[in-house]
Amino acid sequence: MGQLDGKVAVITASTRSIGRGIAEAFLAEGAKVVISGRNAEKGAVALKEIGGGDNLHFIACDATKKGDIEALVNGTVAHFGKLDIAVFNAGGVDKTNVVANMTDEEWQYELDFNINHCFYGTRAALQHMLPQKSGRIMNMASMYGKIVTPGVPGYITNKHAIIGLSKATSAEVATQGITVNAICPGFVWTDMFEETGPASATAMGLADLNALGDLMASASHIKRPNTVEEVGAACLWLASDLGGGVTGIALNVDGGAAPY
């Protein structure tokens, strides 16, 4: 018996990196999982590589678009018959700028990519979870939802807001059998980091990708990157029956980098 036998989950931005790690953790414990991403070709590759058979399905979704998020949630129910677990994992630093120079378009994109994606997803998921009086919702924040760094004000603001949204929603639905939590990863070594990191390392005058990884991990107590498997394990715990008494928290998976 797996911890998630009979459960149905949807995860945004899950054809690779952290989202894929969460999907694989859920599948291994018996869940049926819908993964998503903007690129249908990458989705097809992910389906083949993960190998979940009939328990795994892909739906294309641009997480910056309300209609796509709602269609993803509703499409999950249409395909697997219900929704038990929703992980809103998309987001990050994309179109950014310092506050003094940020355009309206850059700011709006940051809002859509991060906090709005979690809000629209949570709202859509609750339409299915409230009638059944059960469910698990997780919103991907960051250790930067608890600390700040200059130069990425949209990211910092949104990750703080995601924690607030999760806590506020939890207070509204906790008595209905639904938990809502935020996940706060620190530096996680992912395939995306391996793709984008070398250019950053060169720009910073560092020797290589490993040197950049060491620098980014130095803020943590464990002095190493976290892994996608560690983030997936945290989400698995919150998604399981064992996590039923845990709601309204912002769970750090950061090796001790955040101060609280």
Backbone as CSV, one residue per row, in Angstrom:
resi,resn,N_x,N_y,N_z,CA_x,CA_y,CA_z,C_x,C_y,C_z
1,MET,0.841,-1.202,0.000,0.000,0.000,0.000,0.874,1.249,0.000
2,GLY,0.654,2.127,-0.984,1.369,3.384,-1.004,0.654,4.437,-0.176
3,GLN,1.381,5.438,0.229,0.792,6.496,1.053,-0.294,7.279,0.316
4,LEU,-0.256,7.267,-1.022,-1.220,8.043,-1.798,-2.091,7.174,-2.697
5,ASP,-2.233,5.913,-2.344,-3.086,5.033,-3.142,-4.493,5.624,-3.270
6,GLY,-4.995,5.666,-4.491,-6.339,6.158,-4.746,-6.450,7.661,-4.848
7,LYS,-5.349,8.386,-4.678,-5.373,9.842,-4.727,-5.037,10.339,-6.134
8,VAL,-5.573,11.516,-6.453,-5.296,12.175,-7.738,-4.642,13.518,-7.460
9,ALA,-3.540,13.773,-8.152,-2.777,15.003,-7.934,-2.531,15.732,-9.241
10,VAL,-2.443,17.053,-9.152,-2.020,17.875,-10.279,-0.876,18.757,-9.812
11,ILE,0.121,18.946,-10.681,1.309,19.720,-10.328,1.652,20.628,-11.501
12,THR,1.740,21.916,-11.263,2.141,22.827,-12.332,3.660,22.811,-12.502
13,ALA,4.100,23.149,-13.719,5.533,23.228,-14.050,6.252,21.971,-13.594
14,SER,5.829,20.829,-14.133,6.296,19.561,-13.571,6.894,18.604,-14.592
15,THR,7.305,19.107,-15.739,7.984,18.236,-16.688,9.467,18.105,-16.373
16,ARG,9.947,18.918,-15.424,11.372,18.895,-15.091,11.575,19.467,-13.690
17,SER,12.781,19.367,-13.196,13.234,20.020,-11.975,12.378,19.669,-10.761
18,ILE,12.082,20.656,-9.914,11.378,20.392,-8.661,10.012,19.774,-8.908
19,GLY,9.260,20.309,-9.855,7.928,19.785,-10.122,7.954,18.328,-10.521
20,ARG,8.918,17.960,-11.327,9.035,16.555,-11.734,9.400,15.672,-10.542
21,GLY,10.268,16.169,-9.677,10.619,15.409,-8.484,9.409,15.139,-7.610
22,ILE,8.524,16.126,-7.502,7.290,15.946,-6.733,6.398,14.908,-7.403
23,ALA,6.261,15.010,-8.718,5.436,14.053,-9.454,5.938,12.629,-9.258
24,GLU,7.236,12.433,-9.333,7.804,11.100,-9.178,7.600,10.571,-7.760
25,ALA,7.697,11.453,-6.767,7.454,11.038,-5.382,6.011,10.597,-5.193
26,PHE,5.083,11.332,-5.778,3.657,10.985,-5.653,3.351,9.671,-6.370
27,LEU,3.872,9.512,-7.580,3.632,8.291,-8.348,4.148,7.056,-7.613
28,ALA,5.323,7.205,-7.002,5.927,6.075,-6.301,5.077,5.607,-5.128
29,GLU,4.219,6.503,-4.619,3.359,6.151,-3.492,1.910,5.902,-3.912
30,GLY,1.708,5.666,-5.213,0.418,5.185,-5.666,-0.546,6.205,-6.230
31,ALA,-0.167,7.471,-6.303,-1.078,8.494,-6.810,-1.192,8.436,-8.331
32,LYS,-2.303,8.936,-8.837,-2.445,9.273,-10.246,-2.121,10.747,-10.374
33,VAL,-1.285,11.093,-11.353,-0.709,12.436,-11.395,-0.860,13.066,-12.768
34,VAL,-1.269,14.323,-12.781,-1.241,15.140,-13.990,-0.066,16.098,-13.879
35,ILE,0.849,16.021,-14.831,1.939,16.970,-14.918,1.596,18.015,-15.975
36,SER,2.285,19.152,-15.921,1.955,20.224,-16.854,3.179,21.071,-17.161
37,GLY,3.071,21.807,-18.235,4.102,22.740,-18.664,3.649,23.410,-19.936
38,ARG,4.384,24.415,-20.352,3.988,25.171,-21.539,4.202,24.400,-22.831
39,ASN,5.201,23.518,-22.842,5.659,22.897,-24.073,5.161,21.453,-24.166
40,ALA,4.296,21.191,-25.136,3.721,19.859,-25.286,4.774,18.820,-25.649
41,GLU,5.785,19.218,-26.415,6.838,18.270,-26.778,7.624,17.844,-25.545
42,LYS,7.945,18.791,-24.666,8.633,18.446,-23.424,7.736,17.593,-22.531
43,GLY,6.438,17.854,-22.603,5.509,17.036,-21.845,5.529,15.587,-22.303
44,ALA,5.570,15.384,-23.620,5.614,14.027,-24.161,6.889,13.312,-23.753
45,VAL,7.999,14.034,-23.764,9.275,13.451,-23.341,9.221,13.071,-21.865
46,ALA,8.655,13.958,-21.042,8.562,13.684,-19.610,7.707,12.455,-19.335
47,LEU,6.595,12.322,-20.039,5.741,11.146,-19.860,6.522,9.864,-20.133
48,LYS,7.310,9.882,-21.193,8.088,8.695,-21.559,9.181,8.420,-20.544
49,GLU,9.872,9.475,-20.104,10.995,9.290,-19.187,10.535,8.868,-17.793
50,ILE,9.455,9.459,-17.313,8.961,9.127,-15.976,8.349,7.734,-15.959
51,GLY,7.616,7.395,-17.008,7.101,6.044,-17.146,5.995,5.687,-16.171
52,GLY,5.053,6.584,-15.966,3.971,6.309,-15.029,2.807,5.542,-15.617
53,GLY,2.860,5.224,-16.892,1.768,4.484,-17.527,0.464,5.258,-17.463
54,ASP,-0.620,4.523,-17.218,-1.940,5.147,-17.174,-2.133,6.047,-15.955
55,ASN,-1.234,5.964,-15.004,-1.338,6.808,-13.804,-0.741,8.198,-14.009
56,LEU,-0.182,8.450,-15.196,0.452,9.735,-15.472,-0.143,10.340,-16.726
57,HIS,-0.466,11.635,-16.646,-1.094,12.333,-17.774,-0.497,13.729,-17.865
58,PHE,-0.417,14.259,-19.082,0.114,15.611,-19.299,-0.970,16.514,-19.854
59,ILE,-1.048,17.740,-19.317,-1.912,18.785,-19.859,-1.066,20.046,-20.032
60,ALA,-1.067,20.595,-21.233,-0.314,21.820,-21.483,-0.929,22.973,-20.708
61,CYS,-0.056,23.818,-20.126,-0.550,24.911,-19.292,0.500,26.008,-19.196
62,ASP,0.117,27.217,-19.547,0.934,28.404,-19.311,0.479,28.998,-17.989
63,ALA,1.306,28.868,-16.977,0.905,29.252,-15.620,0.703,30.748,-15.437
64,THR,1.066,31.554,-16.425,0.803,32.989,-16.327,-0.620,33.337,-16.765
65,LYS,-1.377,32.347,-17.245,-2.709,32.611,-17.792,-3.785,31.957,-16.925
66,LYS,-4.706,32.769,-16.437,-5.777,32.275,-15.576,-6.553,31.146,-16.239
67,GLY,-6.896,31.317,-17.496,-7.673,30.307,-18.195,-6.963,28.974,-18.275
68,ASP,-5.654,29.002,-18.471,-4.884,27.762,-18.542,-4.861,27.054,-17.193
69,ILE,-4.695,27.810,-16.119,-4.661,27.222,-14.778,-6.001,26.559,-14.466
70,GLU,-7.076,27.259,-14.739,-8.401,26.703,-14.469,-8.665,25.469,-15.330
71,ALA,-8.229,25.513,-16.588,-8.414,24.373,-17.481,-7.583,23.177,-17.017
72,LEU,-6.407,23.428,-16.461,-5.572,22.346,-15.945,-6.252,21.635,-14.777
73,VAL,-6.748,22.410,-13.828,-7.412,21.813,-12.665,-8.656,21.044,-13.092
74,ASN,-9.480,21.669,-13.902,-10.705,21.007,-14.351,-10.404,19.822,-15.263
75,GLY,-9.339,19.940,-16.041,-8.944,18.838,-16.912,-8.459,17.629,-16.137
76,THR,-7.842,17.877,-14.998,-7.412,16.778,-14.135,-8.620,15.985,-13.648
77,VAL,-9.652,16.702,-13.220,-10.875,16.045,-12.759,-11.554,15.303,-13.913
78,ALA,-11.550,15.922,-15.081,-12.167,15.269,-16.241,-11.443,13.975,-16.599
79,HIS,-10.126,13.959,-16.447,-9.347,12.786,-16.858,-9.360,11.677,-15.816
80,PHE,-9.166,12.044,-14.542,-9.035,11.034,-13.490,-10.247,10.946,-12.562
81,GLY,-11.218,11.845,-12.741,-12.464,11.714,-12.004,-12.589,12.494,-10.720
82,LYS,-11.495,13.038,-10.203,-11.544,13.807,-8.969,-10.216,14.534,-8.791
83,LEU,-10.104,15.289,-7.699,-8.860,15.977,-7.370,-8.663,15.937,-5.858
84,ASP,-7.541,15.362,-5.436,-7.215,15.279,-4.012,-6.053,16.170,-3.607
85,ILE,-5.099,16.370,-4.525,-3.858,17.075,-4.203,-3.535,18.039,-5.334
86,ALA,-3.236,19.281,-4.985,-2.826,20.271,-5.984,-1.553,20.952,-5.511
87,VAL,-0.540,20.938,-6.353,0.726,21.599,-6.049,0.972,22.671,-7.104
88,PHE,0.939,23.922,-6.686,1.142,25.038,-7.610,2.599,25.462,-7.515
89,ASN,3.374,24.856,-8.420,4.832,24.884,-8.358,5.467,25.875,-9.324
90,ALA,4.713,26.360,-10.308,5.297,27.276,-11.294,5.702,28.585,-10.643
91,GLY,6.547,29.336,-11.330,6.991,30.633,-10.821,8.495,30.745,-10.856
92,GLY,8.981,31.890,-10.443,10.413,32.113,-10.403,10.760,33.523,-10.814
93,VAL,12.043,33.723,-11.083,12.554,35.015,-11.530,12.612,34.989,-13.043
94,ASP,11.868,35.855,-13.691,11.876,35.877,-15.150,12.062,37.304,-15.639
95,LYS,10.975,38.027,-15.803,11.070,39.412,-16.272,11.205,40.308,-15.038
96,THR,12.440,40.596,-14.661,12.651,41.310,-13.409,13.440,42.584,-13.640
97,ASN,13.457,43.418,-12.620,14.155,44.690,-12.681,14.164,45.260,-11.268
98,VAL,14.999,46.255,-11.021,14.926,46.943,-9.739,13.658,47.791,-9.716
99,VAL,13.171,48.091,-8.515,11.889,48.778,-8.384,11.854,50.086,-9.164
100,ALA,12.912,50.865,-9.094,12.909,52.182,-9.730,12.780,52.109,-11.242
101,ASN,13.188,50.986,-11.830,13.176,50.860,-13.280,12.174,49.847,-13.809
102,MET,11.448,49.178,-12.932,10.539,48.124,-13.372,9.339,48.715,-14.110
103,THR,9.040,48.148,-15.266,7.894,48.615,-16.047,6.609,47.974,-15.523
104,ASP,5.497,48.549,-15.917,4.209,47.955,-15.550,4.101,46.532,-16.090
105,GLU,4.604,46.314,-17.290,4.509,44.999,-17.917,5.351,43.969,-17.170
106,GLU,6.557,44.366,-16.752,7.415,43.452,-15.986,6.768,43.091,-14.653
107,TRP,6.229,44.092,-13.970,5.582,43.855,-12.686,4.376,42.935,-12.830
108,GLN,3.549,43.183,-13.854,2.364,42.354,-14.054,2.744,40.918,-14.371
109,TYR,3.779,40.735,-15.160,4.216,39.377,-15.486,4.657,38.641,-14.227
110,GLU,5.420,39.315,-13.372,5.859,38.696,-12.113,4.652,38.298,-11.267
111,LEU,3.642,39.150,-11.210,2.430,38.825,-10.459,1.724,37.611,-11.050
112,ASP,1.567,37.592,-12.369,0.871,36.490,-13.018,1.633,35.176,-12.851
113,PHE,2.936,35.223,-12.968,3.774,34.020,-12.947,3.836,33.406,-11.554
114,ASN,3.720,34.212,-10.531,3.924,33.747,-9.167,2.627,33.742,-8.355
115,ILE,2.247,34.848,-7.768,1.119,34.853,-6.842,-0.214,34.596,-7.542
116,ASN,-0.442,35.186,-8.718,-1.731,34.980,-9.376,-1.937,33.519,-9.776
117,HIS,-0.874,32.896,-10.221,-0.938,31.466,-10.563,-1.391,30.643,-9.365
118,CYS,-0.860,30.949,-8.186,-1.265,30.213,-6.981,-2.696,30.538,-6.580
119,PHE,-3.089,31.798,-6.715,-4.459,32.171,-6.346,-5.480,31.504,-7.257
120,TYR,-5.301,31.641,-8.575,-6.275,31.061,-9.500,-6.310,29.536,-9.372
121,GLY,-5.148,28.934,-9.168,-5.105,27.489,-9.002,-5.796,27.037,-7.733
122,THR,-5.516,27.733,-6.634,-6.142,27.380,-5.363,-7.652,27.541,-5.450
123,ARG,-8.097,28.636,-6.028,-9.541,28.874,-6.147,-10.205,27.771,-6.960
124,ALA,-9.580,27.386,-8.069,-10.150,26.338,-8.911,-10.151,24.990,-8.189
125,ALA,-9.067,24.691,-7.482,-8.983,23.414,-6.762,-10.045,23.320,-5.680
126,LEU,-10.311,24.417,-5.010,-11.283,24.402,-3.915,-12.700,24.113,-4.405
127,GLN,-13.004,24.444,-5.653,-14.334,24.150,-6.183,-14.588,22.648,-6.205
128,HIS,-13.510,21.857,-6.288,-13.640,20.403,-6.286,-13.431,19.810,-4.898
129,MET,-12.585,20.439,-4.104,-12.253,19.877,-2.789,-13.302,20.178,-1.728
130,LEU,-13.912,21.356,-1.782,-14.904,21.705,-0.760,-16.114,20.761,-0.758
131,PRO,-16.676,20.413,-1.913,-17.817,19.483,-1.884,-17.464,18.112,-1.309
132,GLN,-16.212,17.655,-1.524,-15.829,16.334,-1.014,-15.253,16.402,0.401
133,LYS,-15.087,17.633,0.901,-14.578,17.878,2.252,-13.236,17.203,2.514
134,SER,-12.367,17.304,1.541,-11.005,16.784,1.699,-10.126,17.355,0.605
135,GLY,-8.841,17.455,0.891,-7.907,17.924,-0.121,-6.621,18.432,0.480
136,ARG,-5.610,18.498,-0.354,-4.301,19.017,0.023,-3.866,20.022,-1.042
137,ILE,-3.551,21.241,-0.621,-3.043,22.256,-1.539,-1.675,22.703,-1.046
138,MET,-0.715,22.754,-1.966,0.622,23.252,-1.657,1.012,24.314,-2.671
139,ASN,1.475,25.441,-2.173,1.941,26.528,-3.026,3.452,26.676,-2.863
140,MET,4.163,26.739,-3.982,5.618,26.815,-3.930,6.069,28.250,-3.706
141,ALA,6.536,28.501,-2.503,7.122,29.798,-2.172,8.641,29.674,-2.320
142,SER,9.394,30.062,-1.331,10.847,30.044,-1.395,11.371,30.517,-0.053
143,MET,12.632,30.228,0.223,13.230,30.847,1.414,13.208,32.373,1.271
144,TYR,13.106,32.855,0.012,13.013,34.299,-0.212,11.605,34.826,0.035
145,GLY,10.709,33.960,0.481,9.454,34.415,1.053,9.606,34.804,2.509
146,LYS,10.826,34.589,3.045,11.105,34.903,4.448,12.298,35.843,4.622
147,ILE,13.128,35.953,3.601,14.270,36.856,3.633,14.254,37.696,2.365
148,VAL,15.185,38.625,2.248,15.229,39.478,1.051,16.638,39.524,0.486
149,THR,16.689,39.855,-0.787,17.942,40.127,-1.472,17.652,41.194,-2.518
150,PRO,18.554,42.103,-2.801,18.251,43.180,-3.750,18.226,42.704,-5.190
151,GLY,17.495,43.442,-6.016,17.536,43.228,-7.455,16.426,42.379,-8.024
152,VAL,15.653,41.697,-7.172,14.562,40.853,-7.666,13.291,41.147,-6.864
153,PRO,12.823,42.387,-6.908,11.701,42.773,-6.039,10.407,42.040,-6.351
154,GLY,10.162,41.735,-7.626,8.948,41.008,-7.978,8.943,39.624,-7.363
155,TYR,10.055,38.925,-7.470,10.186,37.575,-6.909,10.024,37.607,-5.395
156,ILE,10.723,38.505,-4.738,10.659,38.607,-3.275,9.235,38.912,-2.826
157,THR,8.618,39.896,-3.431,7.256,40.287,-3.055,6.281,39.146,-3.235
158,ASN,6.358,38.469,-4.369,5.419,37.396,-4.665,5.606,36.195,-3.751
159,LYS,6.842,35.840,-3.440,7.065,34.684,-2.573,6.580,34.969,-1.150
160,HIS,6.737,36.193,-0.670,6.124,36.561,0.606,4.598,36.453,0.523
161,ALA,4.057,36.913,-0.583,2.597,36.893,-0.753,2.049,35.475,-0.828
162,ILE,2.799,34.556,-1.433,2.351,33.174,-1.527,2.199,32.558,-0.137
163,ILE,3.122,32.876,0.750,2.995,32.395,2.133,1.731,32.968,2.766
164,GLY,1.472,34.246,2.561,0.273,34.869,3.114,-0.996,34.267,2.556
165,LEU,-1.020,34.032,1.248,-2.191,33.416,0.617,-2.446,32.028,1.192
166,SER,-1.390,31.266,1.382,-1.540,29.908,1.902,-2.097,29.923,3.321
167,LYS,-1.586,30.808,4.145,-2.067,30.897,5.526,-3.522,31.366,5.573
168,ALA,-3.844,32.367,4.762,-5.214,32.890,4.760,-6.209,31.835,4.289
169,THR,-5.848,31.114,3.227,-6.743,30.086,2.712,-6.900,28.952,3.711
170,SER,-5.805,28.581,4.357,-5.863,27.516,5.358,-6.870,27.834,6.445
171,ALA,-6.865,29.070,6.904,-7.782,29.464,7.976,-9.235,29.371,7.545
172,GLU,-9.483,29.493,6.247,-10.857,29.452,5.737,-11.385,28.036,5.548
173,VAL,-10.498,27.073,5.255,-10.983,25.755,4.830,-10.535,24.610,5.732
174,ALA,-9.811,24.902,6.800,-9.246,23.833,7.628,-10.315,22.925,8.222
175,THR,-11.467,23.476,8.572,-12.519,22.657,9.162,-13.264,21.830,8.119
176,GLN,-12.922,22.012,6.841,-13.553,21.264,5.749,-12.673,20.097,5.284
177,GLY,-11.674,19.761,6.078,-10.818,18.636,5.730,-9.759,18.952,4.698
178,ILE,-9.484,20.230,4.469,-8.525,20.656,3.443,-7.351,21.360,4.106
179,THR,-6.156,20.936,3.777,-4.961,21.619,4.273,-4.358,22.458,3.153
180,VAL,-3.776,23.593,3.536,-3.118,24.490,2.577,-1.792,24.927,3.192
181,ASN,-0.716,24.647,2.506,0.606,24.975,3.019,1.499,25.556,1.926
182,ALA,2.507,26.291,2.342,3.528,26.801,1.430,4.810,26.000,1.629
183,ILE,5.517,25.760,0.546,6.818,25.093,0.589,7.876,26.140,0.283
184,CYS,8.955,26.150,1.068,9.984,27.188,0.930,11.345,26.556,0.687
185,PRO,11.639,26.191,-0.567,12.968,25.643,-0.853,14.045,26.712,-0.770
186,GLY,15.247,26.259,-0.468,16.423,27.098,-0.621,17.026,26.833,-1.987
187,PHE,18.336,26.805,-2.062,19.005,26.497,-3.320,18.902,25.001,-3.583
188,VAL,18.284,24.665,-4.708,18.116,23.267,-5.109,18.871,23.046,-6.412
189,TRP,19.689,22.014,-6.434,20.435,21.678,-7.654,19.492,20.962,-8.614
190,THR,19.190,21.608,-9.719,18.251,21.056,-10.693,18.875,21.026,-12.082
191,ASP,18.179,20.385,-12.999,18.647,20.393,-14.386,18.619,21.806,-14.965
192,MET,17.686,22.619,-14.507,17.639,24.006,-14.970,18.870,24.768,-14.503
193,PHE,19.303,24.526,-13.269,20.521,25.161,-12.765,21.723,24.737,-13.598
194,GLU,21.757,23.481,-14.001,22.871,23.011,-14.816,22.896,23.671,-16.188
195,GLU,21.716,24.056,-16.689,21.645,24.713,-17.992,22.013,26.193,-17.913
196,THR,21.487,26.884,-16.900,21.661,28.336,-16.826,22.849,28.753,-15.968
197,GLY,23.291,27.861,-15.103,24.332,28.204,-14.149,25.691,28.553,-14.737
198,PRO,26.170,27.837,-15.763,27.503,28.141,-16.282,27.680,29.595,-16.717
199,ALA,26.662,30.158,-17.366,26.765,31.562,-17.782,26.843,32.481,-16.575
200,SER,26.065,32.174,-15.539,26.108,32.984,-14.319,27.459,32.862,-13.642
201,ALA,28.006,31.658,-13.618,29.316,31.452,-12.997,30.382,32.272,-13.708
202,THR,30.338,32.255,-15.035,31.305,33.026,-15.814,31.155,34.519,-15.552
203,ALA,29.913,34.993,-15.530,29.661,36.414,-15.299,30.139,36.857,-13.925
204,MET,30.123,35.944,-12.952,30.538,36.262,-11.587,32.025,36.020,-11.361
205,GLY,32.723,35.565,-12.408,34.154,35.323,-12.284,34.502,34.062,-11.521
206,LEU,33.568,33.121,-11.476,33.798,31.867,-10.760,34.349,30.813,-11.707
207,ALA,34.999,29.817,-11.132,35.706,28.840,-11.949,34.756,27.977,-12.775
208,ASP,33.662,27.546,-12.169,32.768,26.625,-12.874,31.437,26.535,-12.142
209,LEU,30.582,25.641,-12.611,29.253,25.477,-12.036,29.320,25.019,-10.584
210,ASN,30.281,24.154,-10.275,30.407,23.680,-8.894,30.753,24.816,-7.943
211,ALA,31.581,25.751,-8.409,31.939,26.899,-7.573,30.723,27.768,-7.307
212,LEU,29.873,27.932,-8.323,28.643,28.692,-8.136,27.713,27.968,-7.162
213,GLY,27.610,26.652,-7.308,26.783,25.878,-6.395,27.261,25.997,-4.959
214,ASP,28.565,25.945,-4.760,29.122,26.086,-3.404,28.792,27.450,-2.821
215,LEU,28.888,28.478,-3.654,28.590,29.825,-3.189,27.118,29.942,-2.800
216,MET,26.233,29.414,-3.627,24.804,29.533,-3.352,24.392,28.703,-2.139
217,ALA,25.090,27.595,-1.916,24.768,26.737,-0.776,25.393,27.228,0.521
218,SER,26.307,28.188,0.438,27.051,28.615,1.626,26.161,29.291,2.665
219,ALA,24.990,29.790,2.246,24.084,30.434,3.197,23.368,29.427,4.085
220,SER,23.389,28.154,3.706,22.679,27.134,4.479,23.577,26.570,5.570
221,HIS,22.973,25.890,6.516,23.745,25.236,7.565,24.413,23.966,7.061
222,ILE,23.779,23.305,6.100,24.314,22.032,5.629,25.414,22.209,4.580
223,LYS,25.550,23.429,4.059,26.618,23.780,3.115,26.618,22.916,1.855
224,ARG,25.435,22.564,1.435,25.267,21.845,0.164,23.905,22.191,-0.394
225,PRO,23.692,21.986,-1.682,22.364,22.221,-2.226,21.373,21.201,-1.692
226,ASN,20.111,21.605,-1.591,19.062,20.617,-1.406,18.812,19.919,-2.732
227,THR,18.103,18.800,-2.675,17.809,18.027,-3.877,16.318,18.069,-4.191
228,VAL,15.990,17.757,-5.429,14.575,17.701,-5.804,13.872,16.594,-5.033
229,GLU,14.610,15.528,-4.696,14.015,14.439,-3.930,13.630,14.897,-2.526
230,GLU,14.417,15.780,-1.942,14.100,16.291,-0.605,12.856,17.173,-0.628
231,VAL,12.717,17.979,-1.671,11.507,18.787,-1.804,10.303,17.882,-2.054
232,GLY,10.491,16.869,-2.901,9.408,15.925,-3.170,8.962,15.192,-1.916
233,ALA,9.915,14.826,-1.055,9.582,14.122,0.181,8.773,15.015,1.118
234,ALA,9.107,16.300,1.171,8.345,17.235,2.013,6.914,17.350,1.514
235,CYS,6.748,17.445,0.200,5.403,17.533,-0.369,4.636,16.237,-0.157
236,LEU,5.321,15.106,-0.259,4.674,13.818,-0.032,4.124,13.730,1.383
237,TRP,4.889,14.164,2.354,4.420,14.137,3.742,3.159,14.981,3.905
238,LEU,3.179,16.190,3.368,2.001,17.058,3.488,0.807,16.511,2.717
239,ALA,1.060,15.785,1.643,-0.022,15.231,0.828,-0.642,13.984,1.443
240,SER,0.095,13.316,2.314,-0.342,12.041,2.862,-1.304,12.224,4.025
241,ASP,-1.883,11.119,4.478,-2.746,11.160,5.658,-1.976,11.616,6.885
242,LEU,-0.692,11.301,6.943,0.133,11.692,8.084,0.269,13.210,8.189
243,GLY,0.071,13.921,7.074,0.157,15.372,7.086,-1.153,16.069,7.337
244,GLY,-2.175,15.310,7.689,-3.508,15.890,7.813,-3.650,16.928,8.920
245,GLY,-2.793,16.879,9.916,-2.884,17.855,10.998,-1.973,19.044,10.821
246,VAL,-1.370,19.169,9.642,-0.416,20.251,9.388,-0.993,21.170,8.325
247,THR,-1.310,22.393,8.699,-1.860,23.346,7.727,-1.499,24.765,8.129
248,GLY,-1.421,25.629,7.130,-1.098,27.027,7.381,0.353,27.290,7.697
249,ILE,1.247,26.371,7.306,2.667,26.577,7.590,3.423,26.922,6.308
250,ALA,4.620,27.449,6.490,5.555,27.682,5.398,6.767,26.808,5.689
251,LEU,6.795,25.635,5.075,7.761,24.594,5.400,9.076,24.821,4.665
252,ASN,10.143,25.048,5.416,11.460,25.245,4.825,12.067,23.921,4.379
253,VAL,12.596,23.903,3.170,13.444,22.807,2.709,14.709,23.480,2.166
254,ASP,15.482,24.030,3.077,16.562,24.947,2.694,17.864,24.724,3.443
255,GLY,17.943,23.620,4.171,19.179,23.342,4.902,19.477,24.343,5.999
256,GLY,18.455,25.066,6.451,18.661,26.024,7.538,19.009,27.425,7.085
257,ALA,18.822,27.731,5.806,19.218,29.057,5.292,18.334,30.186,5.796
258,ALA,17.031,29.931,5.871,16.114,30.984,6.347,16.158,31.042,7.869
259,PRO,15.992,32.224,8.450,16.132,32.365,9.908,14.925,31.879,10.694
260,TYR,13.796,31.611,10.056,12.604,31.117,10.766,11.723,30.327,9.818
